[in-house]
Structure formats: C-alpha cells, structure tokens
Amino acid sequence: MDIRLHYLEKGKGTPLLLLHGNGENADYFEHQISFFSEKYHVYALDTRGHGKSPRGEAPFTLEQFALDLEAFMDEKGLEQADILGFSDGANIALLFALRHPRRVGRLILNGANLFPKGVKNSVQLPIVMGYLMVSLIALFSKKAVPNKEMLGLMVTQPHIDPEELLSLQMPVLVIAGTRDMIRLSHTQLIARSIPGSKLVILEGDHFIASRKWEAFNKSVDAFLLETENRIQPQN
C-alpha cells in the first residue's frame, strides 16, 4: 500500500473494525469506540483521503479502500475481524466481505447501498448537481479535485449485484434509520439478499450511530452477543 492509514485504537479482545462514511473520519464513532472497547479490541480507521489518512496516488475508489482495509489487517496481523461500516464505510465493508469472506467474522452494515440509485432522489440529485459543478471547476483549479473525488464516490459507486450477496455466510446485521437517505426498499433488498441476515430499522435518519447512539449500540451489541457462537472458521 502506498500509504499508512490513520486510526484510533482502544480495548482488548476480538477485533472490531469501524469504517466511517463519505467525508468523515474515525471521530464519527466516538460513542461506539467508548462503548464497544469494553468488550472488543476496537480499531476506527480514517479512510484514504479522509481525516488524517493521506490521499496517496492510488485510485480514489471504494474498491481501493477495500484493498487498503486488507493491507491494514495484514499490517496488524489480523487474520479475521468483525467489521461495522457506516454509509460508504458499509459499502467498503461489503466489498471486502465479498472478496475475503473468511476474514470477516461478523458484518454490520449501517446505511449501505449496492448502487447509486439506492439513495433517495431528494438526496442524490443535489449531490449529482454538486458533482457536475465541482467537476467543471476542477478543470481550472486543483483545489477542487478532492471535493470532486469525494462527491464522485456517491455519484458513480458502488456497483454490487444483489445476487453476489448470496455468497455471504457470516452473520450479518443490516441496520438503518426510518428516515434514512437510503431507500427503505433498497435496505430491505440488501437484507433479503444475504442468507440469514438480520434487519433492524431504528427511529432516526442516516446518522443513527451518532444521533441515536444508545439505541444503535444496543442493537449492534445484541447482534454481536447472539452471534458469538456463529463466527465462521478462518480456514
């Protein structure tokens, strides 16, 4: 990997990796770090080009971020870990789980989407307009390139076939808010496509892990407790 990811680390026990959303950093998970570090060895990562992690020269794509996650786990000697991803972080976690299923003990997908149309039009259309505008500005100003890349993640990615999800065998929690920016039907599609997954819809918007953290943590904790004996072998 051409860079080293910045991360926050706390606790001991089973590794639990936290992956934030677009334009954010590991601090988004402050309530999860303090709560889950009582039972787990928590790593909250800054994705490439986010927070304190450098941009590097590699492509700025979700697929590359999944490769970065693989490199991070290799660097830390983590053969397997539980992964909780939010928004783009959930998409990264999903891509990683599809490529390396044996390295994921349990998977928590918060506000994931399989393709851009999974986002509600009321949210996606302004993002698309902003992306087109900043793309034009980026032709004349390099300062606009980071913003173009960030918005581009939401406009052009991901592209995951729901049928791919049938291959996932690890315990999976799909969790979202009642007023999420992801269409409810899309969240239900994700849960329905993953064999044996659990679907939880909490009162709140896209940012339930931050704004409704007590209910969110309770749901995730319950899922982790009830699946302790279902973690798949690494080999």
VEXNU-866888 format. One line per 2 residues: number of its first residue (from 1); their letters; for each residue x, y, z of N, C-alpha, C. Coordinates in steps of 0.001 Angstrom, whole numbers, plus 500000, padded with zeros to 6 digits. Layout:
BEGIN
NUM = A = X,Y,Z,X,Y,Z,X,Y,Z  ...
***
This chain:
BEGIN
1 = MD = 500847,498805,500000,500000,500000,500000,500878,501240,500000  500482,502262,499257,501300,503460,499107,501185,504414,500288
3 = IR = 500259,504140,501211,500074,505000,502381,499879,504138,503624  499872,504782,504778,499502,504116,506027,498284,504837,506577
5 = LH = 497258,504075,506885,496015,504658,507367,496135,505101,508822  495589,506266,509110,495490,506716,510495,494315,505996,511146
7 = YL = 494424,505709,512443,493343,505004,513124,493367,505303,514618  492224,505071,515254,492096,505136,516702,491963,503712,517201
9 = EK = 492536,503431,518349,492555,502057,518865,492255,502062,520359  491388,501141,520775,491057,501063,522196,490461,499695,522513
11 = GK = 490788,499169,523681,490187,497930,524149,491002,496684,523839  490495,495556,524324,491120,494255,524104,490039,493236,523767
13 = GT = 490463,492173,523093,489518,491119,522748,489408,490923,521250  488255,490448,520810,488009,490228,519391,488119,491548,518635
15 = PL = 488865,491585,517532,488993,492830,516769,487654,493273,516177  487343,494552,516328,486154,495157,515741,486602,496403,514986
17 = LL = 486469,496369,513665,486894,497487,512828,485704,498384,512510  485890,499689,512652,484846,500670,512380,485242,501498,511161
19 = LH = 484356,501538,510166,484623,502254,508917,483594,503360,508733  484047,504604,508711,483164,505768,508638,482640,506009,507223
21 = GN = 481806,507043,507088,481201,507372,505809,481951,508439,505033  481372,508834,503914,481965,509796,502989,482204,511147,503655
23 = GE = 483429,511656,503517,483757,512979,504025,483931,513058,505530  483953,511914,506201,484056,511910,507660,485385,511312,508101
25 = NA = 485494,510971,509376,486694,510321,509890,486325,509459,511083  487317,508869,511708,487081,507921,512797,486333,508531,513973
27 = DY = 486410,509848,514139,485735,510502,515261,484220,510333,515207  483691,510026,514026,482249,509807,513906,481782,508739,514887
29 = FE = 482654,507784,515170,482291,506638,516005,482642,506825,517481  482696,508049,517965,483112,508270,519349,482275,507466,520341
31 = HQ = 480973,507374,520112,480105,506646,521044,480262,505132,520905  480641,504674,519731,480870,503243,519544,482236,502831,520103
33 = IS = 483229,503684,519951,484563,503368,520467,484517,503207,521984  483894,504151,522664,483840,504096,524128,483008,502911,524613
35 = FF = 481942,502589,523889,481042,501508,524312,481619,500126,524013  482011,499897,522781,482420,498550,522383,483838,498189,522822
37 = SE = 484651,499184,523171,486002,498881,523643,485991,498214,525009  484833,498191,525667,484709,497465,526934,484757,495955,526707
39 = KY = 484430,495520,525487,484375,494085,525185,485270,493677,524017  485602,494630,523161,486312,494308,521923,487554,495180,521753
41 = HV = 488449,494708,520891,489614,495495,520506,489196,496328,519299  488893,497582,519543,488303,498441,518518,489378,499204,517746
43 = YA = 489253,499155,516426,490072,499975,515534,489113,500828,514706  489207,502140,514818,488400,503043,513998,489330,503716,512994
45 = LD = 489130,503420,511728,490056,503862,510685,489616,505169,510032  490600,505943,509590,490358,507048,508663,490609,506496,507261
47 = TR = 489584,506501,506419,489736,506027,505050,490734,506895,504285  491348,506321,503271,492265,507057,502391,491658,508417,501995
49 = GH = 492438,509485,502184,491982,510812,501799,490967,511423,502740  490725,510774,503878,489795,511271,504887,490547,511461,506203
51 = GK = 490079,512405,507009,490690,512594,508315,492186,512815,508216  492948,512013,508955,494402,512152,508978,495109,511143,508071
53 = SP = 494338,510396,507286,494953,509462,506334,495249,510186,505028  496471,510053,504513,496820,510741,503263,496056,510195,502061
55 = RG = 495982,510995,501031,495302,510605,499793,496092,509559,499024  497406,509720,498954,498230,508785,498199,498017,508931,496703
57 = EA = 498563,507974,495946,498488,508037,494489,497551,506993,493893  497060,506078,494702,496187,505017,494200,494816,505586,493829
59 = PF = 494025,504841,493069,492681,505317,492690,491826,505624,493916  490989,506640,493794,490102,507042,494891,488754,506367,494666
61 = TL = 488714,505068,494973,487520,504263,494727,487224,503388,495936  485996,502916,496025,485625,502022,497118,486398,500709,497030
63 = EQ = 486648,500247,495824,487433,499020,495643,488842,499203,496207  489438,500368,495967,490771,500639,496511,490722,500712,498031
65 = FA = 489661,501297,498564,489528,501390,500017,489428,499993,500639  488785,499071,499920,488715,497686,500398,490098,497043,500376
67 = LD = 490893,497371,499363,492274,496889,499312,493089,497485,500458  492834,498751,500764,493520,499397,501890,493175,498700,503200
69 = LE = 491918,498291,503332,491486,497587,504539,492217,496255,504663  492348,495558,503553,493086,494293,503554,494530,494514,503999
71 = AF = 495162,495557,503467,496547,495857,503825,496662,496228,505303  495679,496959,505816,495686,497336,507232,495604,496096,508114
73 = MD = 494714,495181,507774,494578,493955,508561,495851,493126,508505  496476,493072,507338,497745,492348,507207,498814,492988,508086
75 = EK = 498870,494314,508068,499868,495046,508848,499701,494795,510342  498447,494688,510785,498165,494483,512205,498118,493005,512590
77 = GL = 498318,492136,511627,498291,490707,511914,496907,490192,512245  495886,490811,511681,494505,490409,511942,494040,489448,510851
79 = EQ = 493978,488188,511180,493506,487206,510206,492010,487352,509965  491295,487743,511024,489845,487896,510925,489395,488977,511901
81 = AD = 488325,489673,511559,487790,490718,512432,486306,490890,512166  485593,491385,513164,484227,491844,512954,484336,493245,512354
83 = IL = 483427,493581,511441,483501,494882,510775,482150,495578,510834  482177,496828,511288,480996,497684,511303,481276,498858,510378
85 = GF = 480482,498969,509325,480671,500058,508385,479433,500925,508284  479660,502230,508151,478565,503190,508002,478628,503856,506637
87 = SD = 477508,503852,505902,477394,504542,504623,478465,504027,503657  479357,504892,503150,480420,504389,502281,481280,503361,503004
89 = GA = 481408,503502,504313,482157,502518,505092,481486,501158,505058  480150,501153,505036,479416,499891,504915,479627,499289,503532
91 = NI = 479695,500147,502520,479939,499662,501163,481340,499062,501039  482307,499704,501689,483674,499171,501711,483691,497817,502416
93 = AL = 483018,497750,503561,482960,496503,504325,482321,495391,503503  481278,495736,502768,480583,494746,501948,481477,494250,500814
95 = LF = 482164,495162,500155,483092,494769,499091,484198,493872,499640  484714,494233,500811,485777,493436,501425,485264,492040,501775
97 = AL = 484059,491970,502338,483487,490680,502729,483242,489787,501521  482868,490377,500405,482652,489600,499185,483964,489054,498634
99 = RH = 485043,489824,498784,486350,489400,498266,487086,488487,499246  486875,488714,500539,487615,487965,501568,486665,487500,502676
101 = PR = 485718,486649,502360,484692,486258,503338,485241,485609,504604  486344,484887,504507,486892,484206,505676,487567,485160,506651
103 = RV = 487807,486381,506213,488469,487342,507091,487468,488200,507861  486182,487962,507620,485133,488713,508314,484367,487769,509229
105 = GR = 484487,488004,510541,483759,487167,511487,482276,487473,511452  481953,488750,511670,480569,489230,511604,480570,490599,510932
107 = LI = 479464,490902,510273,479400,492106,509449,478182,492939,509835  478415,494221,510125,477321,495147,510433,477310,496228,509363
109 = LN = 476215,496295,508609,476074,497250,507513,475059,498319,507895  475533,499522,508147,474670,500637,508538,474573,501643,507391
111 = GA = 473391,501724,506780,473193,502692,505707,473956,502374,504441  474051,501096,504102,474764,500684,502888,473878,500854,501656
113 = NL = 474505,500900,500489,473765,500840,499230,474581,500066,498208  473881,499335,497351,474540,498490,496361,474887,499256,495093
115 = FP = 474132,500308,494824,474358,501144,493647,473774,502526,493932  474201,503545,493178,473785,504918,493476,472279,505132,493552
117 = KG = 471502,504409,492758,470055,504601,492765,469398,504097,494047  470188,503479,494918,469664,503084,496215,469435,504282,497125
119 = VK = 470036,505420,496758,469868,506660,497518,468610,507380,497031  467861,507963,497950,466644,508684,497588,466962,509839,496642
121 = NS = 466060,510086,495691,466262,511154,494711,466446,512516,495369  465727,512754,496452,465800,514052,497125,467197,514336,497662
123 = VQ = 467964,513282,497897,469342,513418,498372,470326,513319,497211  470091,512366,496321,471049,512088,495257,471125,513193,494204
125 = LP = 469999,513780,493838,470010,514795,492781,470878,516008,493129  470779,516565,494348,471679,517673,494699,473151,517252,494694
127 = IV = 473415,516001,495072,474795,515507,495054,475314,515445,493625  474477,514955,492714,474863,514876,491303,475126,516273,490745
129 = MG = 474246,517222,491066,474428,518592,490585,475721,519192,491137  475978,518938,492413,477210,519434,493017,478441,518819,492379
131 = YL = 478334,517528,492065,479451,516821,491432,479743,517393,490049  478705,517647,489271,478895,518208,487936,479523,519598,488008
133 = MV = 479082,520386,488984,479605,521742,489125,481073,521729,489538  481395,520904,490550,482773,520884,491039,483700,520221,490023
135 = SL = 483167,519319,489197,483976,518701,488142,484409,519748,487125  483511,520682,486844,483839,521772,485923,484896,522686,486535
137 = IA = 484724,523012,487803,485686,523879,488489,487056,523208,488557  487052,521874,488743,488311,521130,488870,489147,521174,487594
139 = LF = 488513,521484,486473,489257,521615,485218,490207,522805,485261  489888,523780,486119,490673,525007,486189,491379,525194,487531
141 = SK = 490965,524415,488538,491553,524576,489868,491786,523220,490526  493031,522927,490848,493364,521663,491501,492772,521578,492906
143 = KA = 492482,522741,493490,491914,522747,494835,490538,522084,494881  489865,522015,493735,488527,521426,493677,488555,519914,493483
145 = VP = 489727,519373,493171,489825,517939,492873,489415,517052,494053  489876,517326,495287,489451,516477,496408,487938,516434,496585
147 = NK = 487285,517582,496432,485830,517625,496559,485165,516846,495429  485732,516950,494238,485219,516194,493094,485319,514697,493364
149 = EM = 486456,514265,493878,486652,512840,494159,485685,512351,495228  485477,513172,496260,484605,512780,497362,483162,512629,496885
151 = LG = 482671,513613,496143,481312,513542,495614,481187,512426,494580  482268,512200,493847,482257,511160,492824,482000,509776,493387
153 = LM = 482439,509550,494618,482190,508254,495250,480695,507982,495355  479926,509019,495677,478485,508845,495868,477715,508832,494551
155 = VT = 478279,509474,493532,477590,509573,492245,477842,508350,491366  479051,507821,491418,479439,506761,490477,479589,505375,491101
157 = QP = 479518,505273,492415,479766,503998,493090,478752,503785,494212  478634,502531,494691,479234,501284,494209,478384,500653,493106
159 = HI = 478812,499471,492656,478041,498702,491680,478125,497233,492089  477231,496834,492967,477220,495474,493507,475922,494789,493094
161 = DP = 476038,493648,492466,474871,492865,492062,474279,492201,493301  472982,492383,493562,472371,491742,494735,472619,490239,494797
163 = EE = 472738,489596,493645,472967,488149,493631,474320,487772,494220  475275,488714,494187,476577,488452,494801,476444,488211,496303
165 = LL = 475448,488834,496911,475290,488756,498362,474896,487360,498827  474397,486547,497916,474003,485181,498264,475183,484353,498758
167 = SL = 476397,484782,498410,477590,484018,498792,478028,484274,500229  477498,485314,500862,477931,485667,502216,477382,484677,503234
169 = QM = 478265,484116,504039,477877,483105,505019,478048,483571,506463  478768,484666,506675,478969,485150,508043,477688,485809,508561
171 = PV = 477512,485898,509886,476360,486617,510431,476403,488086,510003  475261,488598,509548,475203,489977,509046,474018,490718,509660
173 = LV = 474288,491920,510149,473240,492822,510617,473135,493975,509626  471941,494192,509108,471660,495332,508235,470824,496301,509060
175 = IA = 471323,497514,509255,470657,498457,510147,470600,499844,509509  469453,500505,509651,469259,501820,509042,468219,502592,509838
177 = GT = 468024,503863,509463,467052,504711,510139,465736,504785,509388  464674,505117,510105,463349,505228,509481,463309,506348,508446
179 = RD = 464145,507368,508637,464203,508495,507697,465559,508530,506993  466081,507365,506721,467405,507246,506109,467417,507810,504697
181 = MI = 468589,508268,504260,468744,508728,502878,468759,507554,501897  468977,506355,502421,468883,505147,501602,467422,504703,501576
183 = RL = 466927,504379,500394,465542,503935,500273,465311,502707,501158  464188,502677,501858,463869,501530,502702,463810,500255,501869
185 = SH = 463229,500339,500684,463135,499164,499820,464518,498645,499436  465484,499552,499332,466849,499155,498983,467522,498461,500164
187 = TQ = 467331,499010,501357,467869,498375,502564,467266,496987,502740  465976,496867,502475,465311,495570,502564,465853,494604,501516
189 = LI = 466179,495112,500333,466769,494281,499282,468102,493703,499742  468923,494533,500368,470220,494069,500865,470026,492953,501881
191 = AR = 469142,493181,502850,468906,492179,503894,468330,490895,503307  467416,491043,502374,466771,489878,501759,467751,489055,500926
193 = SI = 468775,489717,500402,469732,489045,499516,470835,488316,500270  470984,488600,501566,472033,487965,502371,471407,486856,503209
195 = PG = 471791,485614,502983,471188,484490,503710,471303,484647,505229  470169,484581,505915,470165,484596,507370,470480,485928,508012
197 = SK = 470498,487003,507246,470835,488304,507830,469703,488809,508717  470047,489740,509595,469069,490361,510486,468880,491811,510068
199 = LV = 467634,492256,509971,467321,493630,509587,466748,494385,510773  467327,495552,511065,466840,496415,512140,466662,497826,511585
201 = IL = 465474,498388,511766,465199,499767,511375,464906,500566,512642  465756,501543,512925,465615,502360,514126,465026,503722,513787
203 = EG = 464334,504309,514728,463833,505667,514563,465013,506616,514397  465007,507375,513308,466106,508300,513076,466451,508414,511609
205 = DH = 467494,509199,511319,467909,509414,509939,469122,508550,509597  469896,508993,508624,471057,508230,508161,472132,508101,509239
207 = FI = 472154,509055,510175,473260,509147,511130,472886,508606,512511  472206,507479,512544,471727,506928,513811,472863,506529,514756
209 = AS = 474015,506148,514219,475133,505753,515088,475640,506931,515905  475442,508139,515384,475887,509344,516072,474754,510013,516846
211 = RK = 473577,510107,516215,472474,510869,516803,471549,510028,517676  471516,508728,517438,470701,507808,518233,471593,506672,518725
213 = WE = 472752,507065,519243,473790,506083,519515,473409,505047,520571  472587,505406,521537,472224,504430,522567,471419,503281,521970
215 = AF = 470407,503610,521162,469598,502577,520515,470429,501802,519500  471294,502514,518791,472157,501867,517799,473098,500874,518477
217 = NK = 473793,501324,519511,474730,500447,520210,474024,499237,520814  472832,499454,521337,472068,498357,521926,471748,497299,520879
219 = SV = 471353,497725,519694,471015,496786,518621,472240,496022,518138  473348,496737,517962,474578,496093,517497,475110,495144,518560
221 = DA = 475080,495570,519815,475565,494734,520911,474748,493450,521011  473436,493561,520877,472568,492384,520933,472903,491416,519803
223 = FL = 473142,491959,518614,473508,491130,517465,474827,490405,517713  475816,491114,518230,477116,490501,518487,477020,489416,519557
225 = LE = 476201,489649,520565,476038,488657,521625,475346,487394,521112  474317,487578,520308,473548,486419,519848,474259,485637,518747
227 = TE = 475327,486203,518192,476053,485502,517123,477453,485070,517555  477736,485126,518846,479072,484765,519338,479498,483372,518907
229 = NR = 478564,482449,518845,478892,481062,518512,478691,480740,517038  478477,481780,516231,478232,481551,514806,479346,482095,513922
231 = IQ = 480436,482546,514530,481542,483080,513737,482156,481956,512923  482302,482181,511630,482808,481143,510748,484305,480933,510940
233 = PQ = 484790,479696,510726,486226,479435,510846,487011,480203,509802  488267,480507,510121,489092,481303,509220,489606,480492,508044
235 = N = 489705,479193,508192,490237,478348,507119,489182,477375,506608
***
